[in-house]
Every structure is written in structure tokens, then in C-alpha cells.
Amino acid sequence: MKRILLSLIIVLMAIPTFAQEKRTGVKSGAIEYRMEAFGEVIMTSLFFDDYGTKSLSLSEIDTPMGSTKMGQLYVDGKNYTIHYDQNLVQEQPSAEQLNFMNLTQEVIEKYKLQEVGKEKILDKECVVYTYQEDYPMQGKVNVKAWVWQGIPLKSQMEFAGTSIINVATSISVDIEVDPLKFEVPKF
């Protein structure tokens, strides 16, 4: 059960997942994240290019029941969940995501978004926001995010009675990202 919840968290938090419009203030990058959830630690690597219109998030989940490697790929306007240990790729419906590079009044009201301060994460000056995400199965979830150049470098949310914290541990931007990372695997 814990493994299923952790897998669900990976999909829900979508570290950060991007779509076809400009999502970041930097062209490309690689970010390492450390997530603490349900007493487990999940390490995730995010790669993005073309100002966030392409992204791949790779997560390794180790539990007492075993380990699993998952990916979230966003490319050409399509979303894919990749289960590497099962050699399985599932196309997912595109979900609307909060775009910190395009905070219109409509978006601010929809998410009840508030700027609550500034703080440095990895030497990057972040704007700290609070907002509400509405997940179909979980309902409204309160989120606090530390955002730099449209990229959440830290986030905190309450889910299933526990606090989930996701923090960037390293970041490299405006780098060359291998275009093969954004190809749908053929298993």
C-alpha cells in the first residue's frame, strides 16, 4: 500500500511537470530533488529543455517491499508515465498545471495563490507562494512552493494526513540536455 501511495505522490507532485507553453525563465536544466513522504525518501532527477516545453522526471522509490523506477515524460503536448521495472509506458491525459511564468488574475483566483515572501534555495532567490491544488481523488490540497524562474525548488503539501516535502538538492541551468531523454521509450 505504501508503495502505491508513493507512486501516486510522484505523479501528483509532478516535479515540476511542464506543458507546451513557456514554463521556465531558463532554456534548459537538470535538477536533483529529495522528497520525504510517509517516512520514505524519494530521489528524483528532472531534465527540461526549450523553456520547459519538454521535461523528464525520473524517480527511484525504495521501500521494504522493493524498489521501483518511474518516469514522467512531457513532450509534443503529450504526457507519459513510464514504469521502467515493468517495461510499460502509459499515455496520460494532459492535465492543467499551474504555470508560475503566467500568473494571470484568473489563475491567481482559481488557485487562491498568494505571495508570502522570499527565500533562497540553492543560492537562488525564490518567491514563496501558498495555493490550493484540486486533485480529482484527493480534493483540495494546500501547497507552499518556493519558486525561482518558474521552477519550484521546494514544495510542501499535506496529503493523506502527512506532510510531503520536496527540495532541490542541486541545479544546473542553461546546459545541453541530451535530446534522447525526451523520446518515448520503446520496450
Buried (B, 14 or more C-beta within 10 A) or exposed (E): EBBEBBBBBBBBBBBBBBBBEBBBBBBBBBBBBBBBBBEBEBBBBBBBBBBBBBBBBBBBBBBEEEEBEBBBBBBEEEBBBBBBEEEEBEEEEEEEBBBBBEBEEEBBEBBEBEEEEEEEBBEBEBBBBBBBBEEEEEEEBEBBBBBBBBBBBBBBBEBEEEEBEBBBEEBEBEEEBEEEBBEEEEE
